[in-house]
Amino acid sequence: MKKQIAIIFFLLTIYHSPVLPCEPFTPVLLKPVDNSREDKDFFSFKQKLEKAVQEKNIKFIESVIDPKISFSFSEEGMGKSNFLKYWKLDKNPKNPEFWNELSQTINLGFALNDQIWSAPFLFSKTPDSIDQYTHSLIIGSVVNVRDKPSIKGKILTQLSWEFVKNEYDGTESNPNTKEPCNFKKVCISDGQVGYICEQYLRSPLAHRVGFSKKNKAWSMIFFVEGGD
């Protein structure tokens, strides 16, 4: 009799429990911060840096690059001259790929850690509970999560500055279509799978930049992405 009851309970569980596309997890929020005003000297430098990036002033950037700057985890991923070649700045000082990436990085706020001012803030503020290799942070407020990779997709929910888990199955929108953005598939904390415009997602392992004071001047000691 007990065995029959157990079987019935199991069948009821299968047919009446919601089947979620992905495993739910505890929601983790990380609101943006910029602590650079806490250091007047660095804040003044940051303002000059922002102006230089806006104007694509390569002379300013060259003047702050540390001779031993780290920009890649490869054997040749260090050094000022290698850095300039890596970003093609030696031949194209206006290379938009570099300037756009640096601009997006510093505009996400600085935080101080071990005497190094780094951006974006999530590089040093991401909690240990988050796997930096599998999660991304929604960088925006009231960001739409849709049921398919299209602006025509139904809005499942809206999230602000919350971590989501990256999902990979090749169903992201084709960047060559007329969609206004490239959609990425994600798993949100309640177990739903949805799609978010790529521009609103940032991995903790995406490009980050760090500045340290050496000989009374601020130096860019790293501008790197990925993990070692």
PyMOL commands that place a pseudoatom at each C-alpha (Angstrom):
pseudoatom trace, name=CA, resn=MET, resi=1, chain=A, elem=C, hetatm=0, pos=[0.000, 0.000, 0.000]
pseudoatom trace, name=CA, resn=LYS, resi=2, chain=A, elem=C, hetatm=0, pos=[2.816, 2.402, 0.932]
pseudoatom trace, name=CA, resn=LYS, resi=3, chain=A, elem=C, hetatm=0, pos=[4.528, 1.627, -2.376]
pseudoatom trace, name=CA, resn=GLN, resi=4, chain=A, elem=C, hetatm=0, pos=[1.358, 2.475, -4.324]
pseudoatom trace, name=CA, resn=ILE, resi=5, chain=A, elem=C, hetatm=0, pos=[0.996, 5.791, -2.456]
pseudoatom trace, name=CA, resn=ALA, resi=6, chain=A, elem=C, hetatm=0, pos=[4.617, 6.646, -3.232]
pseudoatom trace, name=CA, resn=ILE, resi=7, chain=A, elem=C, hetatm=0, pos=[4.087, 5.959, -6.937]
pseudoatom trace, name=CA, resn=ILE, resi=8, chain=A, elem=C, hetatm=0, pos=[0.932, 8.095, -7.013]
pseudoatom trace, name=CA, resn=PHE, resi=9, chain=A, elem=C, hetatm=0, pos=[2.742, 10.948, -5.244]
pseudoatom trace, name=CA, resn=PHE, resi=10, chain=A, elem=C, hetatm=0, pos=[5.629, 10.704, -7.731]
pseudoatom trace, name=CA, resn=LEU, resi=11, chain=A, elem=C, hetatm=0, pos=[3.248, 10.880, -10.707]
pseudoatom trace, name=CA, resn=LEU, resi=12, chain=A, elem=C, hetatm=0, pos=[1.409, 13.849, -9.228]
pseudoatom trace, name=CA, resn=THR, resi=13, chain=A, elem=C, hetatm=0, pos=[4.733, 15.612, -8.718]
pseudoatom trace, name=CA, resn=ILE, resi=14, chain=A, elem=C, hetatm=0, pos=[5.690, 15.068, -12.354]
pseudoatom trace, name=CA, resn=TYR, resi=15, chain=A, elem=C, hetatm=0, pos=[2.409, 16.284, -13.830]
pseudoatom trace, name=CA, resn=HIS, resi=16, chain=A, elem=C, hetatm=0, pos=[1.627, 19.157, -11.490]
pseudoatom trace, name=CA, resn=SER, resi=17, chain=A, elem=C, hetatm=0, pos=[5.034, 20.650, -10.603]
pseudoatom trace, name=CA, resn=PRO, resi=18, chain=A, elem=C, hetatm=0, pos=[6.229, 23.393, -12.945]
pseudoatom trace, name=CA, resn=VAL, resi=19, chain=A, elem=C, hetatm=0, pos=[9.184, 22.330, -15.069]
pseudoatom trace, name=CA, resn=LEU, resi=20, chain=A, elem=C, hetatm=0, pos=[11.628, 25.220, -15.243]
pseudoatom trace, name=CA, resn=PRO, resi=21, chain=A, elem=C, hetatm=0, pos=[13.971, 25.675, -18.213]
pseudoatom trace, name=CA, resn=CYS, resi=22, chain=A, elem=C, hetatm=0, pos=[16.966, 26.221, -15.931]
pseudoatom trace, name=CA, resn=GLU, resi=23, chain=A, elem=C, hetatm=0, pos=[17.879, 25.790, -12.293]
pseudoatom trace, name=CA, resn=PRO, resi=24, chain=A, elem=C, hetatm=0, pos=[16.769, 28.702, -10.071]
pseudoatom trace, name=CA, resn=PHE, resi=25, chain=A, elem=C, hetatm=0, pos=[19.355, 30.442, -7.917]
pseudoatom trace, name=CA, resn=THR, resi=26, chain=A, elem=C, hetatm=0, pos=[19.468, 33.093, -5.228]
pseudoatom trace, name=CA, resn=PRO, resi=27, chain=A, elem=C, hetatm=0, pos=[19.159, 36.530, -6.874]
pseudoatom trace, name=CA, resn=VAL, resi=28, chain=A, elem=C, hetatm=0, pos=[22.255, 38.708, -6.507]
pseudoatom trace, name=CA, resn=LEU, resi=29, chain=A, elem=C, hetatm=0, pos=[22.100, 42.443, -7.171]
pseudoatom trace, name=CA, resn=LEU, resi=30, chain=A, elem=C, hetatm=0, pos=[25.091, 44.737, -7.592]
pseudoatom trace, name=CA, resn=LYS, resi=31, chain=A, elem=C, hetatm=0, pos=[24.229, 48.406, -7.868]
pseudoatom trace, name=CA, resn=PRO, resi=32, chain=A, elem=C, hetatm=0, pos=[26.718, 50.675, -9.661]
pseudoatom trace, name=CA, resn=VAL, resi=33, chain=A, elem=C, hetatm=0, pos=[29.225, 52.676, -7.659]
pseudoatom trace, name=CA, resn=ASP, resi=34, chain=A, elem=C, hetatm=0, pos=[31.972, 55.161, -8.417]
pseudoatom trace, name=CA, resn=ASN, resi=35, chain=A, elem=C, hetatm=0, pos=[34.226, 55.879, -5.453]
pseudoatom trace, name=CA, resn=SER, resi=36, chain=A, elem=C, hetatm=0, pos=[36.711, 57.994, -7.393]
pseudoatom trace, name=CA, resn=ARG, resi=37, chain=A, elem=C, hetatm=0, pos=[35.628, 61.204, -5.616]
pseudoatom trace, name=CA, resn=GLU, resi=38, chain=A, elem=C, hetatm=0, pos=[37.104, 59.798, -2.408]
pseudoatom trace, name=CA, resn=ASP, resi=39, chain=A, elem=C, hetatm=0, pos=[40.566, 60.544, -3.790]
pseudoatom trace, name=CA, resn=LYS, resi=40, chain=A, elem=C, hetatm=0, pos=[40.793, 64.136, -5.060]
pseudoatom trace, name=CA, resn=ASP, resi=41, chain=A, elem=C, hetatm=0, pos=[44.033, 63.489, -6.891]
pseudoatom trace, name=CA, resn=PHE, resi=42, chain=A, elem=C, hetatm=0, pos=[42.747, 60.435, -8.718]
pseudoatom trace, name=CA, resn=PHE, resi=43, chain=A, elem=C, hetatm=0, pos=[39.409, 62.114, -9.437]
pseudoatom trace, name=CA, resn=SER, resi=44, chain=A, elem=C, hetatm=0, pos=[41.252, 64.980, -11.102]
pseudoatom trace, name=CA, resn=PHE, resi=45, chain=A, elem=C, hetatm=0, pos=[43.227, 62.461, -13.161]
pseudoatom trace, name=CA, resn=LYS, resi=46, chain=A, elem=C, hetatm=0, pos=[40.035, 60.605, -14.075]
pseudoatom trace, name=CA, resn=GLN, resi=47, chain=A, elem=C, hetatm=0, pos=[38.518, 63.790, -15.470]
pseudoatom trace, name=CA, resn=LYS, resi=48, chain=A, elem=C, hetatm=0, pos=[41.579, 64.277, -17.689]
pseudoatom trace, name=CA, resn=LEU, resi=49, chain=A, elem=C, hetatm=0, pos=[41.358, 60.634, -18.753]
pseudoatom trace, name=CA, resn=GLU, resi=50, chain=A, elem=C, hetatm=0, pos=[37.681, 60.963, -19.689]
pseudoatom trace, name=CA, resn=LYS, resi=51, chain=A, elem=C, hetatm=0, pos=[38.451, 64.068, -21.747]
pseudoatom trace, name=CA, resn=ALA, resi=52, chain=A, elem=C, hetatm=0, pos=[41.327, 62.315, -23.487]
pseudoatom trace, name=CA, resn=VAL, resi=53, chain=A, elem=C, hetatm=0, pos=[39.136, 59.306, -24.336]
pseudoatom trace, name=CA, resn=GLN, resi=54, chain=A, elem=C, hetatm=0, pos=[36.406, 61.558, -25.663]
pseudoatom trace, name=CA, resn=GLU, resi=55, chain=A, elem=C, hetatm=0, pos=[38.917, 63.365, -27.879]
pseudoatom trace, name=CA, resn=LYS, resi=56, chain=A, elem=C, hetatm=0, pos=[40.817, 60.157, -28.774]
pseudoatom trace, name=CA, resn=ASN, resi=57, chain=A, elem=C, hetatm=0, pos=[43.984, 61.828, -27.495]
pseudoatom trace, name=CA, resn=ILE, resi=58, chain=A, elem=C, hetatm=0, pos=[46.609, 59.147, -28.073]
pseudoatom trace, name=CA, resn=LYS, resi=59, chain=A, elem=C, hetatm=0, pos=[49.425, 61.312, -26.667]
pseudoatom trace, name=CA, resn=PHE, resi=60, chain=A, elem=C, hetatm=0, pos=[47.739, 61.432, -23.276]
pseudoatom trace, name=CA, resn=ILE, resi=61, chain=A, elem=C, hetatm=0, pos=[47.146, 57.675, -23.294]
pseudoatom trace, name=CA, resn=GLU, resi=62, chain=A, elem=C, hetatm=0, pos=[50.755, 56.974, -24.263]
pseudoatom trace, name=CA, resn=SER, resi=63, chain=A, elem=C, hetatm=0, pos=[51.919, 59.212, -21.415]
pseudoatom trace, name=CA, resn=VAL, resi=64, chain=A, elem=C, hetatm=0, pos=[50.050, 57.185, -18.778]
pseudoatom trace, name=CA, resn=ILE, resi=65, chain=A, elem=C, hetatm=0, pos=[50.718, 53.656, -20.041]
pseudoatom trace, name=CA, resn=ASP, resi=66, chain=A, elem=C, hetatm=0, pos=[52.992, 51.821, -17.646]
pseudoatom trace, name=CA, resn=PRO, resi=67, chain=A, elem=C, hetatm=0, pos=[56.125, 50.348, -19.313]
pseudoatom trace, name=CA, resn=LYS, resi=68, chain=A, elem=C, hetatm=0, pos=[55.108, 46.942, -17.950]
pseudoatom trace, name=CA, resn=ILE, resi=69, chain=A, elem=C, hetatm=0, pos=[51.376, 47.210, -18.606]
pseudoatom trace, name=CA, resn=SER, resi=70, chain=A, elem=C, hetatm=0, pos=[49.488, 43.897, -18.685]
pseudoatom trace, name=CA, resn=PHE, resi=71, chain=A, elem=C, hetatm=0, pos=[46.950, 43.501, -21.491]
pseudoatom trace, name=CA, resn=SER, resi=72, chain=A, elem=C, hetatm=0, pos=[46.807, 39.762, -22.158]
pseudoatom trace, name=CA, resn=PHE, resi=73, chain=A, elem=C, hetatm=0, pos=[47.452, 36.484, -20.353]
pseudoatom trace, name=CA, resn=SER, resi=74, chain=A, elem=C, hetatm=0, pos=[49.725, 35.292, -23.157]
pseudoatom trace, name=CA, resn=GLU, resi=75, chain=A, elem=C, hetatm=0, pos=[53.533, 35.385, -23.005]
pseudoatom trace, name=CA, resn=GLU, resi=76, chain=A, elem=C, hetatm=0, pos=[53.579, 38.573, -25.073]
pseudoatom trace, name=CA, resn=GLY, resi=77, chain=A, elem=C, hetatm=0, pos=[50.790, 40.202, -23.107]
pseudoatom trace, name=CA, resn=MET, resi=78, chain=A, elem=C, hetatm=0, pos=[52.934, 42.786, -21.349]
pseudoatom trace, name=CA, resn=GLY, resi=79, chain=A, elem=C, hetatm=0, pos=[54.791, 45.955, -22.271]
pseudoatom trace, name=CA, resn=LYS, resi=80, chain=A, elem=C, hetatm=0, pos=[53.907, 49.361, -23.665]
pseudoatom trace, name=CA, resn=SER, resi=81, chain=A, elem=C, hetatm=0, pos=[55.056, 48.773, -27.244]
pseudoatom trace, name=CA, resn=ASN, resi=82, chain=A, elem=C, hetatm=0, pos=[53.260, 45.424, -27.393]
pseudoatom trace, name=CA, resn=PHE, resi=83, chain=A, elem=C, hetatm=0, pos=[50.145, 47.073, -25.994]
pseudoatom trace, name=CA, resn=LEU, resi=84, chain=A, elem=C, hetatm=0, pos=[50.119, 49.726, -28.734]
pseudoatom trace, name=CA, resn=LYS, resi=85, chain=A, elem=C, hetatm=0, pos=[50.608, 47.053, -31.405]
pseudoatom trace, name=CA, resn=TYR, resi=86, chain=A, elem=C, hetatm=0, pos=[47.921, 44.826, -29.874]
pseudoatom trace, name=CA, resn=TRP, resi=87, chain=A, elem=C, hetatm=0, pos=[45.346, 47.602, -30.188]
pseudoatom trace, name=CA, resn=LYS, resi=88, chain=A, elem=C, hetatm=0, pos=[46.808, 48.728, -33.556]
pseudoatom trace, name=CA, resn=LEU, resi=89, chain=A, elem=C, hetatm=0, pos=[47.368, 52.172, -32.071]
pseudoatom trace, name=CA, resn=ASP, resi=90, chain=A, elem=C, hetatm=0, pos=[50.865, 52.292, -33.529]
pseudoatom trace, name=CA, resn=LYS, resi=91, chain=A, elem=C, hetatm=0, pos=[49.368, 52.453, -37.030]
pseudoatom trace, name=CA, resn=ASN, resi=92, chain=A, elem=C, hetatm=0, pos=[45.876, 53.765, -36.286]
pseudoatom trace, name=CA, resn=PRO, resi=93, chain=A, elem=C, hetatm=0, pos=[45.805, 56.061, -33.227]
pseudoatom trace, name=CA, resn=LYS, resi=94, chain=A, elem=C, hetatm=0, pos=[42.061, 56.625, -33.743]
pseudoatom trace, name=CA, resn=ASN, resi=95, chain=A, elem=C, hetatm=0, pos=[41.243, 52.902, -33.717]
pseudoatom trace, name=CA, resn=PRO, resi=96, chain=A, elem=C, hetatm=0, pos=[37.568, 52.966, -32.604]
pseudoatom trace, name=CA, resn=GLU, resi=97, chain=A, elem=C, hetatm=0, pos=[37.752, 49.465, -31.140]
pseudoatom trace, name=CA, resn=PHE, resi=98, chain=A, elem=C, hetatm=0, pos=[40.193, 50.648, -28.475]
pseudoatom trace, name=CA, resn=TRP, resi=99, chain=A, elem=C, hetatm=0, pos=[38.540, 53.958, -27.692]
pseudoatom trace, name=CA, resn=ASN, resi=100, chain=A, elem=C, hetatm=0, pos=[35.042, 52.488, -27.501]
pseudoatom trace, name=CA, resn=GLU, resi=101, chain=A, elem=C, hetatm=0, pos=[36.159, 49.689, -25.196]
pseudoatom trace, name=CA, resn=LEU, resi=102, chain=A, elem=C, hetatm=0, pos=[38.086, 51.992, -22.891]
pseudoatom trace, name=CA, resn=SER, resi=103, chain=A, elem=C, hetatm=0, pos=[35.198, 54.466, -22.796]
pseudoatom trace, name=CA, resn=GLN, resi=104, chain=A, elem=C, hetatm=0, pos=[32.652, 51.792, -21.866]
pseudoatom trace, name=CA, resn=THR, resi=105, chain=A, elem=C, hetatm=0, pos=[34.991, 50.447, -19.199]
pseudoatom trace, name=CA, resn=ILE, resi=106, chain=A, elem=C, hetatm=0, pos=[35.729, 53.689, -17.355]
pseudoatom trace, name=CA, resn=ASN, resi=107, chain=A, elem=C, hetatm=0, pos=[32.133, 54.891, -17.630]
pseudoatom trace, name=CA, resn=LEU, resi=108, chain=A, elem=C, hetatm=0, pos=[31.011, 51.998, -15.417]
pseudoatom trace, name=CA, resn=GLY, resi=109, chain=A, elem=C, hetatm=0, pos=[32.617, 53.476, -12.315]
pseudoatom trace, name=CA, resn=PHE, resi=110, chain=A, elem=C, hetatm=0, pos=[35.856, 53.069, -10.367]
pseudoatom trace, name=CA, resn=ALA, resi=111, chain=A, elem=C, hetatm=0, pos=[36.537, 51.250, -7.109]
pseudoatom trace, name=CA, resn=LEU, resi=112, chain=A, elem=C, hetatm=0, pos=[39.699, 51.141, -4.988]
pseudoatom trace, name=CA, resn=ASN, resi=113, chain=A, elem=C, hetatm=0, pos=[41.321, 47.838, -4.107]
pseudoatom trace, name=CA, resn=ASP, resi=114, chain=A, elem=C, hetatm=0, pos=[44.907, 47.286, -2.893]
pseudoatom trace, name=CA, resn=GLN, resi=115, chain=A, elem=C, hetatm=0, pos=[45.867, 50.861, -3.790]
pseudoatom trace, name=CA, resn=ILE, resi=116, chain=A, elem=C, hetatm=0, pos=[44.688, 50.326, -7.380]
pseudoatom trace, name=CA, resn=TRP, resi=117, chain=A, elem=C, hetatm=0, pos=[41.815, 52.253, -8.875]
pseudoatom trace, name=CA, resn=SER, resi=118, chain=A, elem=C, hetatm=0, pos=[40.042, 49.907, -11.269]
pseudoatom trace, name=CA, resn=ALA, resi=119, chain=A, elem=C, hetatm=0, pos=[37.018, 50.032, -13.541]
pseudoatom trace, name=CA, resn=PRO, resi=120, chain=A, elem=C, hetatm=0, pos=[34.408, 48.822, -14.081]
pseudoatom trace, name=CA, resn=PHE, resi=121, chain=A, elem=C, hetatm=0, pos=[33.233, 48.629, -10.469]
pseudoatom trace, name=CA, resn=LEU, resi=122, chain=A, elem=C, hetatm=0, pos=[32.046, 45.021, -10.856]
pseudoatom trace, name=CA, resn=PHE, resi=123, chain=A, elem=C, hetatm=0, pos=[35.648, 43.855, -11.397]
pseudoatom trace, name=CA, resn=SER, resi=124, chain=A, elem=C, hetatm=0, pos=[36.407, 44.320, -7.691]
pseudoatom trace, name=CA, resn=LYS, resi=125, chain=A, elem=C, hetatm=0, pos=[32.854, 44.350, -6.306]
pseudoatom trace, name=CA, resn=THR, resi=126, chain=A, elem=C, hetatm=0, pos=[31.486, 41.056, -7.690]
pseudoatom trace, name=CA, resn=PRO, resi=127, chain=A, elem=C, hetatm=0, pos=[30.730, 38.828, -4.667]
pseudoatom trace, name=CA, resn=ASP, resi=128, chain=A, elem=C, hetatm=0, pos=[32.465, 35.483, -4.246]
pseudoatom trace, name=CA, resn=SER, resi=129, chain=A, elem=C, hetatm=0, pos=[29.139, 33.674, -4.616]
pseudoatom trace, name=CA, resn=ILE, resi=130, chain=A, elem=C, hetatm=0, pos=[29.106, 34.572, -8.321]
pseudoatom trace, name=CA, resn=ASP, resi=131, chain=A, elem=C, hetatm=0, pos=[31.008, 32.401, -10.789]
pseudoatom trace, name=CA, resn=GLN, resi=132, chain=A, elem=C, hetatm=0, pos=[32.704, 35.016, -12.947]
pseudoatom trace, name=CA, resn=TYR, resi=133, chain=A, elem=C, hetatm=0, pos=[33.056, 32.561, -15.827]
pseudoatom trace, name=CA, resn=THR, resi=134, chain=A, elem=C, hetatm=0, pos=[29.352, 31.726, -16.107]
pseudoatom trace, name=CA, resn=HIS, resi=135, chain=A, elem=C, hetatm=0, pos=[27.513, 34.880, -15.031]
pseudoatom trace, name=CA, resn=SER, resi=136, chain=A, elem=C, hetatm=0, pos=[27.007, 38.395, -16.348]
pseudoatom trace, name=CA, resn=LEU, resi=137, chain=A, elem=C, hetatm=0, pos=[25.653, 41.520, -14.711]
pseudoatom trace, name=CA, resn=ILE, resi=138, chain=A, elem=C, hetatm=0, pos=[22.735, 43.424, -16.195]
pseudoatom trace, name=CA, resn=ILE, resi=139, chain=A, elem=C, hetatm=0, pos=[24.177, 46.925, -16.502]
pseudoatom trace, name=CA, resn=GLY, resi=140, chain=A, elem=C, hetatm=0, pos=[21.069, 49.049, -16.520]
pseudoatom trace, name=CA, resn=SER, resi=141, chain=A, elem=C, hetatm=0, pos=[17.751, 49.739, -14.858]
pseudoatom trace, name=CA, resn=VAL, resi=142, chain=A, elem=C, hetatm=0, pos=[14.460, 48.126, -15.895]
pseudoatom trace, name=CA, resn=VAL, resi=143, chain=A, elem=C, hetatm=0, pos=[16.063, 46.046, -18.652]
pseudoatom trace, name=CA, resn=ASN, resi=144, chain=A, elem=C, hetatm=0, pos=[13.692, 43.861, -20.665]
pseudoatom trace, name=CA, resn=VAL, resi=145, chain=A, elem=C, hetatm=0, pos=[14.055, 40.086, -20.595]
pseudoatom trace, name=CA, resn=ARG, resi=146, chain=A, elem=C, hetatm=0, pos=[12.208, 38.646, -23.623]
pseudoatom trace, name=CA, resn=ASP, resi=147, chain=A, elem=C, hetatm=0, pos=[10.979, 35.166, -24.498]
pseudoatom trace, name=CA, resn=LYS, resi=148, chain=A, elem=C, hetatm=0, pos=[12.804, 35.143, -27.854]
pseudoatom trace, name=CA, resn=PRO, resi=149, chain=A, elem=C, hetatm=0, pos=[15.819, 36.928, -29.372]
pseudoatom trace, name=CA, resn=SER, resi=150, chain=A, elem=C, hetatm=0, pos=[13.872, 39.786, -30.915]
pseudoatom trace, name=CA, resn=ILE, resi=151, chain=A, elem=C, hetatm=0, pos=[12.404, 43.119, -29.866]
pseudoatom trace, name=CA, resn=LYS, resi=152, chain=A, elem=C, hetatm=0, pos=[9.098, 41.562, -30.909]
pseudoatom trace, name=CA, resn=GLY, resi=153, chain=A, elem=C, hetatm=0, pos=[9.468, 38.948, -28.200]
pseudoatom trace, name=CA, resn=LYS, resi=154, chain=A, elem=C, hetatm=0, pos=[7.180, 39.000, -25.179]
pseudoatom trace, name=CA, resn=ILE, resi=155, chain=A, elem=C, hetatm=0, pos=[8.641, 40.720, -22.115]
pseudoatom trace, name=CA, resn=LEU, resi=156, chain=A, elem=C, hetatm=0, pos=[8.961, 38.063, -19.407]
pseudoatom trace, name=CA, resn=THR, resi=157, chain=A, elem=C, hetatm=0, pos=[10.223, 40.458, -16.744]
pseudoatom trace, name=CA, resn=GLN, resi=158, chain=A, elem=C, hetatm=0, pos=[12.359, 43.558, -16.235]
pseudoatom trace, name=CA, resn=LEU, resi=159, chain=A, elem=C, hetatm=0, pos=[15.534, 43.483, -14.156]
pseudoatom trace, name=CA, resn=SER, resi=160, chain=A, elem=C, hetatm=0, pos=[17.978, 46.081, -12.831]
pseudoatom trace, name=CA, resn=TRP, resi=161, chain=A, elem=C, hetatm=0, pos=[21.660, 45.537, -11.973]
pseudoatom trace, name=CA, resn=GLU, resi=162, chain=A, elem=C, hetatm=0, pos=[21.193, 41.829, -11.324]
pseudoatom trace, name=CA, resn=PHE, resi=163, chain=A, elem=C, hetatm=0, pos=[23.365, 38.843, -12.181]
pseudoatom trace, name=CA, resn=VAL, resi=164, chain=A, elem=C, hetatm=0, pos=[22.108, 36.306, -14.724]
pseudoatom trace, name=CA, resn=LYS, resi=165, chain=A, elem=C, hetatm=0, pos=[23.607, 33.027, -15.835]
pseudoatom trace, name=CA, resn=ASN, resi=166, chain=A, elem=C, hetatm=0, pos=[24.860, 32.783, -19.410]
pseudoatom trace, name=CA, resn=GLU, resi=167, chain=A, elem=C, hetatm=0, pos=[23.200, 30.140, -21.587]
pseudoatom trace, name=CA, resn=TYR, resi=168, chain=A, elem=C, hetatm=0, pos=[24.772, 28.917, -24.809]
pseudoatom trace, name=CA, resn=ASP, resi=169, chain=A, elem=C, hetatm=0, pos=[22.833, 26.974, -27.425]
pseudoatom trace, name=CA, resn=GLY, resi=170, chain=A, elem=C, hetatm=0, pos=[23.300, 28.953, -30.624]
pseudoatom trace, name=CA, resn=THR, resi=171, chain=A, elem=C, hetatm=0, pos=[19.854, 30.562, -30.553]
pseudoatom trace, name=CA, resn=GLU, resi=172, chain=A, elem=C, hetatm=0, pos=[21.054, 34.131, -30.053]
pseudoatom trace, name=CA, resn=SER, resi=173, chain=A, elem=C, hetatm=0, pos=[19.929, 36.601, -32.690]
pseudoatom trace, name=CA, resn=ASN, resi=174, chain=A, elem=C, hetatm=0, pos=[22.049, 36.923, -35.786]
pseudoatom trace, name=CA, resn=PRO, resi=175, chain=A, elem=C, hetatm=0, pos=[24.044, 40.198, -35.580]
pseudoatom trace, name=CA, resn=ASN, resi=176, chain=A, elem=C, hetatm=0, pos=[23.574, 40.559, -39.353]
pseudoatom trace, name=CA, resn=THR, resi=177, chain=A, elem=C, hetatm=0, pos=[19.782, 40.867, -39.100]
pseudoatom trace, name=CA, resn=LYS, resi=178, chain=A, elem=C, hetatm=0, pos=[17.866, 44.133, -38.810]
pseudoatom trace, name=CA, resn=GLU, resi=179, chain=A, elem=C, hetatm=0, pos=[17.463, 43.701, -35.052]
pseudoatom trace, name=CA, resn=PRO, resi=180, chain=A, elem=C, hetatm=0, pos=[18.685, 46.838, -33.193]
pseudoatom trace, name=CA, resn=CYS, resi=181, chain=A, elem=C, hetatm=0, pos=[20.932, 44.696, -30.994]
pseudoatom trace, name=CA, resn=ASN, resi=182, chain=A, elem=C, hetatm=0, pos=[22.382, 41.244, -30.621]
pseudoatom trace, name=CA, resn=PHE, resi=183, chain=A, elem=C, hetatm=0, pos=[20.404, 39.199, -28.097]
pseudoatom trace, name=CA, resn=LYS, resi=184, chain=A, elem=C, hetatm=0, pos=[22.017, 36.813, -25.619]
pseudoatom trace, name=CA, resn=LYS, resi=185, chain=A, elem=C, hetatm=0, pos=[20.289, 33.874, -23.965]
pseudoatom trace, name=CA, resn=VAL, resi=186, chain=A, elem=C, hetatm=0, pos=[20.342, 33.915, -20.168]
pseudoatom trace, name=CA, resn=CYS, resi=187, chain=A, elem=C, hetatm=0, pos=[18.926, 32.104, -17.171]
pseudoatom trace, name=CA, resn=ILE, resi=188, chain=A, elem=C, hetatm=0, pos=[17.416, 34.402, -14.545]
pseudoatom trace, name=CA, resn=SER, resi=189, chain=A, elem=C, hetatm=0, pos=[17.202, 33.648, -10.845]
pseudoatom trace, name=CA, resn=ASP, resi=190, chain=A, elem=C, hetatm=0, pos=[13.589, 32.403, -10.872]
pseudoatom trace, name=CA, resn=GLY, resi=191, chain=A, elem=C, hetatm=0, pos=[14.455, 29.639, -13.350]
pseudoatom trace, name=CA, resn=GLN, resi=192, chain=A, elem=C, hetatm=0, pos=[13.139, 31.286, -16.504]
pseudoatom trace, name=CA, resn=VAL, resi=193, chain=A, elem=C, hetatm=0, pos=[15.179, 31.434, -19.688]
pseudoatom trace, name=CA, resn=GLY, resi=194, chain=A, elem=C, hetatm=0, pos=[15.065, 34.668, -21.626]
pseudoatom trace, name=CA, resn=TYR, resi=195, chain=A, elem=C, hetatm=0, pos=[16.935, 36.960, -23.978]
pseudoatom trace, name=CA, resn=ILE, resi=196, chain=A, elem=C, hetatm=0, pos=[18.627, 40.262, -23.195]
pseudoatom trace, name=CA, resn=CYS, resi=197, chain=A, elem=C, hetatm=0, pos=[20.159, 42.797, -25.538]
pseudoatom trace, name=CA, resn=GLU, resi=198, chain=A, elem=C, hetatm=0, pos=[23.933, 42.262, -25.404]
pseudoatom trace, name=CA, resn=GLN, resi=199, chain=A, elem=C, hetatm=0, pos=[24.681, 45.917, -24.648]
pseudoatom trace, name=CA, resn=TYR, resi=200, chain=A, elem=C, hetatm=0, pos=[23.016, 45.502, -21.246]
pseudoatom trace, name=CA, resn=LEU, resi=201, chain=A, elem=C, hetatm=0, pos=[25.183, 42.571, -20.183]
pseudoatom trace, name=CA, resn=ARG, resi=202, chain=A, elem=C, hetatm=0, pos=[28.734, 42.628, -18.889]
pseudoatom trace, name=CA, resn=SER, resi=203, chain=A, elem=C, hetatm=0, pos=[30.863, 39.778, -17.643]
pseudoatom trace, name=CA, resn=PRO, resi=204, chain=A, elem=C, hetatm=0, pos=[33.100, 40.374, -14.605]
pseudoatom trace, name=CA, resn=LEU, resi=205, chain=A, elem=C, hetatm=0, pos=[35.879, 39.063, -16.865]
pseudoatom trace, name=CA, resn=ALA, resi=206, chain=A, elem=C, hetatm=0, pos=[35.246, 41.585, -19.627]
pseudoatom trace, name=CA, resn=HIS, resi=207, chain=A, elem=C, hetatm=0, pos=[37.787, 44.359, -20.120]
pseudoatom trace, name=CA, resn=ARG, resi=208, chain=A, elem=C, hetatm=0, pos=[38.905, 46.077, -16.931]
pseudoatom trace, name=CA, resn=VAL, resi=209, chain=A, elem=C, hetatm=0, pos=[41.459, 48.812, -16.441]
pseudoatom trace, name=CA, resn=GLY, resi=210, chain=A, elem=C, hetatm=0, pos=[43.619, 49.628, -13.437]
pseudoatom trace, name=CA, resn=PHE, resi=211, chain=A, elem=C, hetatm=0, pos=[45.616, 52.680, -12.398]
pseudoatom trace, name=CA, resn=SER, resi=212, chain=A, elem=C, hetatm=0, pos=[48.329, 52.897, -9.773]
pseudoatom trace, name=CA, resn=LYS, resi=213, chain=A, elem=C, hetatm=0, pos=[50.362, 55.893, -8.642]
pseudoatom trace, name=CA, resn=LYS, resi=214, chain=A, elem=C, hetatm=0, pos=[54.049, 55.664, -9.480]
pseudoatom trace, name=CA, resn=ASN, resi=215, chain=A, elem=C, hetatm=0, pos=[56.571, 58.473, -9.054]
pseudoatom trace, name=CA, resn=LYS, resi=216, chain=A, elem=C, hetatm=0, pos=[53.753, 60.883, -8.173]
pseudoatom trace, name=CA, resn=ALA, resi=217, chain=A, elem=C, hetatm=0, pos=[51.907, 60.146, -11.431]
pseudoatom trace, name=CA, resn=TRP, resi=218, chain=A, elem=C, hetatm=0, pos=[49.040, 57.819, -12.304]
pseudoatom trace, name=CA, resn=SER, resi=219, chain=A, elem=C, hetatm=0, pos=[49.907, 54.887, -14.562]
pseudoatom trace, name=CA, resn=MET, resi=220, chain=A, elem=C, hetatm=0, pos=[47.694, 52.440, -16.436]
pseudoatom trace, name=CA, resn=ILE, resi=221, chain=A, elem=C, hetatm=0, pos=[49.043, 49.117, -15.172]
pseudoatom trace, name=CA, resn=PHE, resi=222, chain=A, elem=C, hetatm=0, pos=[46.507, 46.831, -16.838]
pseudoatom trace, name=CA, resn=PHE, resi=223, chain=A, elem=C, hetatm=0, pos=[43.795, 46.872, -19.458]
pseudoatom trace, name=CA, resn=VAL, resi=224, chain=A, elem=C, hetatm=0, pos=[42.855, 43.247, -19.905]
pseudoatom trace, name=CA, resn=GLU, resi=225, chain=A, elem=C, hetatm=0, pos=[39.977, 40.826, -20.384]
pseudoatom trace, name=CA, resn=GLY, resi=226, chain=A, elem=C, hetatm=0, pos=[39.426, 37.161, -19.608]
pseudoatom trace, name=CA, resn=GLY, resi=227, chain=A, elem=C, hetatm=0, pos=[40.902, 35.033, -16.835]
pseudoatom trace, name=CA, resn=ASP, resi=228, chain=A, elem=C, hetatm=0, pos=[44.224, 33.358, -16.318]
for i in range(1, 228): cmd.bond("trace and resi %d" % i, "trace and resi %d" % (i + 1))
show_as sticks, trace
zoom trace
